[in-house]
Amino acid sequence: MNRYGPFNWILLLLSSLVLLFIVAPLTGLFLHTGAKELFETAGDKTVQDSILLTVWISFAATLFFSIAAVPFAWLLARKKFPLKSVVQGIIDLPVVLPHTAAGIALLGFISRDGLLGKAASLINSRGGIALAMAFVSLPFLINSAKDGFSAIPERLEKAALNLGASKSRVFFTISLPLAWRSIITGFVMMFARGMSEFGAVVIIAYHPMIAPVLIYDRFSSFGLKYARPAAVLFIIVALVVFTVLRLMSEKRRSVDPKDENADS
């Protein structure tokens, strides 16, 4: 009786409205895109190159920055230091910044007169695109990894240290393996956010065109009908990539309980 009470019906209704809000625009996008248009767009080398460029730059940026971001996340989870709350606020800042403002900030940093621009030419380059993607998406990886490290009982790390293990060995053999689920989640979120970035990227590099910029360019130049197939194709590719990553993560997770029992 309680299972179908008024409260559950209200929850079901509200949940359905939220789901409908997400699904309806995407459904309309697919329904208004003909198979012929989609196949023609899929065969367009410009679109193929743009989507491939988007995927590999976002993945490369995520992989590169994770080398420093994951140890930084451990530091935030384990250590107390002056102005730590300020540092955490700075990490979250790119998430709340208007992304065009983020792009302008980066542009000043990598321009010829900027600190990084004096060492390398990054405007209208793949490197500049990677920096723009990483700037707006890095907080997702850091925060997720930090939550993973925080969830690990600190006594496990201290016990290993007391037994003579080095700090680096404790990090790589205890902290990192136990927090890997949160790290993988953060990696996927950062990768996804980087792939979808438009505002910061378009200020740094209109060319070479990543998929979000290409879609905008087609919309502004030729209208909705010409931009829609490219958007649908990009959504399909993104969905396939994220599904594969999630399946790989779930497969690894299903093996973990056996490993843990074996270790115990």
LINFENTA-V444500 format. One record per residue. PHI is phi in whole degrees, -180 to 180 (none if undefined). PSI is psi in radians with two decimals (none if undefined). D_FIRST is the distance of its C-alpha to the first C-alpha in whole Angstrom. Layout:
phi:PHI psi:PSI d_first:D_FIRST
phi:PHI psi:PSI d_first:D_FIRST
//
This chain:
phi:none psi:-0.85 d_first:0
phi:-64 psi:-0.46 d_first:4
phi:-62 psi:-0.55 d_first:5
phi:-112 psi:0.51 d_first:6
phi:-71 psi:2.99 d_first:6
phi:-56 psi:-0.68 d_first:10
phi:-62 psi:-0.76 d_first:12
phi:-66 psi:-0.62 d_first:11
phi:-67 psi:-0.68 d_first:12
phi:-64 psi:-0.77 d_first:15
phi:-60 psi:-0.74 d_first:16
phi:-63 psi:-0.72 d_first:16
phi:-65 psi:-0.83 d_first:18
phi:-63 psi:-0.73 d_first:20
phi:-64 psi:-0.66 d_first:21
phi:-66 psi:-0.67 d_first:21
phi:-65 psi:-0.72 d_first:24
phi:-65 psi:-0.79 d_first:26
phi:-63 psi:-0.70 d_first:26
phi:-64 psi:-0.68 d_first:27
phi:-61 psi:-0.59 d_first:30
phi:-81 psi:-0.75 d_first:31
phi:-78 psi:-0.65 d_first:31
phi:-58 psi:-0.86 d_first:32
phi:-62 psi:-0.68 d_first:36
phi:-68 psi:-0.70 d_first:36
phi:-62 psi:-0.76 d_first:35
phi:-62 psi:-0.66 d_first:38
phi:-62 psi:-0.77 d_first:40
phi:-72 psi:-0.70 d_first:40
phi:-66 psi:-0.53 d_first:40
phi:-92 psi:0.13 d_first:43
phi:-112 psi:2.02 d_first:45
phi:-74 psi:2.70 d_first:47
phi:-62 psi:-0.67 d_first:47
phi:-63 psi:-0.79 d_first:51
phi:-63 psi:-0.69 d_first:51
phi:-66 psi:-0.76 d_first:49
phi:-68 psi:-0.65 d_first:51
phi:-64 psi:-0.72 d_first:54
phi:-67 psi:-0.69 d_first:53
phi:-64 psi:-0.50 d_first:52
phi:-87 psi:-0.07 d_first:56
phi:-77 psi:2.05 d_first:57
phi:-63 psi:-0.56 d_first:59
phi:-62 psi:-0.74 d_first:58
phi:-68 psi:-0.75 d_first:54
phi:-59 psi:-0.85 d_first:54
phi:-63 psi:-0.67 d_first:57
phi:-65 psi:-0.79 d_first:55
phi:-68 psi:-0.75 d_first:51
phi:-62 psi:-0.74 d_first:53
phi:-61 psi:-0.75 d_first:55
phi:-62 psi:-0.81 d_first:51
phi:-65 psi:-0.86 d_first:50
phi:-75 psi:-0.55 d_first:52
phi:-69 psi:-0.74 d_first:53
phi:-63 psi:-0.75 d_first:50
phi:-65 psi:-0.76 d_first:50
phi:-64 psi:-0.73 d_first:53
phi:-64 psi:-0.73 d_first:52
phi:-64 psi:-0.79 d_first:49
phi:-64 psi:-0.78 d_first:51
phi:-64 psi:-0.84 d_first:54
phi:-75 psi:-0.37 d_first:52
phi:-67 psi:-0.41 d_first:50
phi:-60 psi:-0.66 d_first:53
phi:-97 psi:-0.53 d_first:54
phi:-68 psi:-0.68 d_first:50
phi:-67 psi:-0.84 d_first:48
phi:-61 psi:-0.62 d_first:51
phi:-62 psi:-0.71 d_first:51
phi:-63 psi:-0.70 d_first:47
phi:-62 psi:-0.72 d_first:48
phi:-60 psi:-0.76 d_first:50
phi:-67 psi:-0.58 d_first:48
phi:-77 psi:-0.52 d_first:45
phi:-108 psi:-0.47 d_first:48
phi:-108 psi:2.59 d_first:50
phi:-110 psi:2.31 d_first:51
phi:-151 psi:2.81 d_first:54
phi:-59 psi:2.46 d_first:55
phi:62 psi:0.51 d_first:53
phi:-61 psi:-0.70 d_first:50
phi:-65 psi:-0.57 d_first:48
phi:-68 psi:-0.74 d_first:50
phi:-61 psi:-0.76 d_first:51
phi:-65 psi:-0.61 d_first:47
phi:-66 psi:-0.67 d_first:47
phi:-65 psi:-0.69 d_first:50
phi:-60 psi:-0.69 d_first:48
phi:-80 psi:-0.22 d_first:45
phi:-57 psi:-0.76 d_first:47
phi:-59 psi:-0.42 d_first:48
phi:-71 psi:-0.64 d_first:44
phi:-95 psi:-0.23 d_first:44
phi:-69 psi:2.44 d_first:48
phi:-57 psi:2.34 d_first:48
phi:-70 psi:-0.41 d_first:49
phi:-68 psi:-0.64 d_first:53
phi:-66 psi:-0.67 d_first:54
phi:-62 psi:-0.71 d_first:53
phi:-65 psi:-0.71 d_first:55
phi:-65 psi:-0.71 d_first:58
phi:-62 psi:-0.78 d_first:58
phi:-66 psi:-0.64 d_first:58
phi:-61 psi:-0.72 d_first:61
phi:-66 psi:-0.51 d_first:63
phi:-78 psi:-0.63 d_first:62
phi:-106 psi:0.03 d_first:63
phi:-68 psi:3.02 d_first:66
phi:-60 psi:-0.55 d_first:70
phi:-90 psi:-0.10 d_first:70
phi:-82 psi:3.00 d_first:67
phi:-63 psi:-0.83 d_first:67
phi:-82 psi:-0.50 d_first:65
phi:-65 psi:-0.44 d_first:67
phi:-71 psi:-0.41 d_first:70
phi:-94 psi:-0.49 d_first:70
phi:-155 psi:2.61 d_first:68
phi:-90 psi:1.89 d_first:67
phi:-114 psi:-0.19 d_first:64
phi:-72 psi:2.41 d_first:63
phi:54 psi:0.83 d_first:63
phi:-141 psi:2.86 d_first:62
phi:-65 psi:-0.62 d_first:59
phi:-63 psi:-0.71 d_first:60
phi:-64 psi:-0.69 d_first:59
phi:-62 psi:-0.77 d_first:56
phi:-61 psi:-0.72 d_first:55
phi:-65 psi:-0.72 d_first:55
phi:-64 psi:-0.76 d_first:54
phi:-62 psi:-0.80 d_first:51
phi:-67 psi:-0.65 d_first:51
phi:-59 psi:-0.75 d_first:51
phi:-87 psi:-0.25 d_first:48
phi:-112 psi:-0.27 d_first:46
phi:-58 psi:-0.64 d_first:47
phi:-57 psi:-0.54 d_first:45
phi:-64 psi:-0.73 d_first:42
phi:-70 psi:-0.81 d_first:43
phi:-62 psi:-0.83 d_first:45
phi:-67 psi:-0.71 d_first:41
phi:-67 psi:-0.76 d_first:39
phi:-65 psi:-0.67 d_first:42
phi:-62 psi:-0.75 d_first:42
phi:-62 psi:-0.67 d_first:39
phi:-65 psi:-0.78 d_first:39
phi:-67 psi:-0.64 d_first:42
phi:-65 psi:-0.51 d_first:41
phi:-77 psi:-0.23 d_first:38
phi:-81 psi:2.23 d_first:41
phi:-58 psi:2.16 d_first:42
phi:-65 psi:-0.40 d_first:45
phi:-62 psi:-0.49 d_first:46
phi:-65 psi:-0.76 d_first:46
phi:-68 psi:-0.71 d_first:49
phi:-67 psi:-0.64 d_first:51
phi:-64 psi:-0.73 d_first:51
phi:-65 psi:-0.69 d_first:52
phi:-64 psi:-0.71 d_first:55
phi:-66 psi:-0.46 d_first:56
phi:-84 psi:0.00 d_first:57
phi:105 psi:0.02 d_first:59
phi:-72 psi:2.54 d_first:57
phi:-76 psi:2.83 d_first:58
phi:-62 psi:-0.67 d_first:56
phi:-67 psi:-0.67 d_first:56
phi:-68 psi:-0.69 d_first:55
phi:-62 psi:-0.73 d_first:52
phi:-64 psi:-0.81 d_first:51
phi:-82 psi:-0.41 d_first:51
phi:-105 psi:-0.32 d_first:50
phi:-120 psi:-1.05 d_first:47
phi:-64 psi:-0.89 d_first:46
phi:-64 psi:-0.85 d_first:46
phi:-62 psi:-0.63 d_first:45
phi:-75 psi:-0.43 d_first:42
phi:-101 psi:0.12 d_first:41
phi:-62 psi:-0.58 d_first:42
phi:-62 psi:-0.80 d_first:38
phi:-66 psi:-0.62 d_first:38
phi:-66 psi:-0.77 d_first:42
phi:-63 psi:-0.72 d_first:41
phi:-60 psi:-0.80 d_first:38
phi:-64 psi:-0.66 d_first:41
phi:-61 psi:-0.81 d_first:43
phi:-65 psi:-0.73 d_first:41
phi:-65 psi:-0.71 d_first:40
phi:-67 psi:-0.77 d_first:44
phi:-59 psi:-0.79 d_first:45
phi:-65 psi:-0.76 d_first:42
phi:-66 psi:-0.65 d_first:43
phi:-65 psi:-0.73 d_first:47
phi:-61 psi:-0.61 d_first:46
phi:-90 psi:-0.06 d_first:45
phi:-68 psi:2.39 d_first:47
phi:-127 psi:-0.94 d_first:50
phi:-56 psi:-0.87 d_first:51
phi:-71 psi:-0.67 d_first:53
phi:-66 psi:-0.74 d_first:54
phi:-65 psi:-0.45 d_first:55
phi:-79 psi:-0.61 d_first:57
phi:-80 psi:-0.76 d_first:59
phi:-152 psi:1.76 d_first:59
phi:-73 psi:-0.57 d_first:59
phi:-127 psi:2.48 d_first:61
phi:-67 psi:2.55 d_first:60
phi:-81 psi:2.14 d_first:57
phi:-84 psi:2.97 d_first:53
phi:-58 psi:-0.82 d_first:51
phi:-59 psi:-0.65 d_first:49
phi:-71 psi:-0.70 d_first:53
phi:-61 psi:-0.76 d_first:54
phi:-62 psi:-0.78 d_first:51
phi:-63 psi:-0.73 d_first:52
phi:-62 psi:-0.73 d_first:55
phi:-69 psi:-0.65 d_first:55
phi:-67 psi:-0.79 d_first:52
phi:-72 psi:-0.47 d_first:55
phi:-92 psi:-0.66 d_first:58
phi:-126 psi:-0.18 d_first:57
phi:102 psi:3.11 d_first:53
phi:-62 psi:-0.72 d_first:50
phi:-61 psi:-0.63 d_first:50
phi:-81 psi:-0.51 d_first:53
phi:-84 psi:-0.51 d_first:50
phi:-59 psi:-0.81 d_first:47
phi:-61 psi:-0.65 d_first:48
phi:-65 psi:-0.67 d_first:49
phi:-65 psi:-0.76 d_first:46
phi:-63 psi:-0.77 d_first:44
phi:-63 psi:-0.72 d_first:46
phi:-65 psi:-0.70 d_first:46
phi:-62 psi:-0.74 d_first:42
phi:-62 psi:-0.82 d_first:42
phi:-62 psi:-0.78 d_first:44
phi:-61 psi:-0.73 d_first:42
phi:-63 psi:-0.74 d_first:39
phi:-64 psi:-0.79 d_first:41
phi:-61 psi:-0.82 d_first:43
phi:-71 psi:-0.57 d_first:39
phi:-65 psi:-0.75 d_first:38
phi:-62 psi:-0.77 d_first:40
phi:-63 psi:-0.72 d_first:40
phi:-66 psi:-0.72 d_first:37
phi:-64 psi:-0.69 d_first:37
phi:-63 psi:-0.71 d_first:40
phi:-65 psi:-0.78 d_first:38
phi:-66 psi:-0.65 d_first:35
phi:-63 psi:-0.75 d_first:38
phi:-66 psi:-0.67 d_first:40
phi:-66 psi:-0.64 d_first:36
phi:-69 psi:-0.36 d_first:35
phi:-85 psi:-0.45 d_first:39
phi:-55 psi:-0.82 d_first:39
phi:-55 psi:-0.68 d_first:37
phi:-64 psi:-0.73 d_first:39
phi:-63 psi:-0.71 d_first:42
phi:-67 psi:-0.70 d_first:41
phi:-66 psi:-0.66 d_first:40
phi:-65 psi:-0.70 d_first:44
phi:-67 psi:-0.63 d_first:45
phi:-73 psi:none d_first:44
//
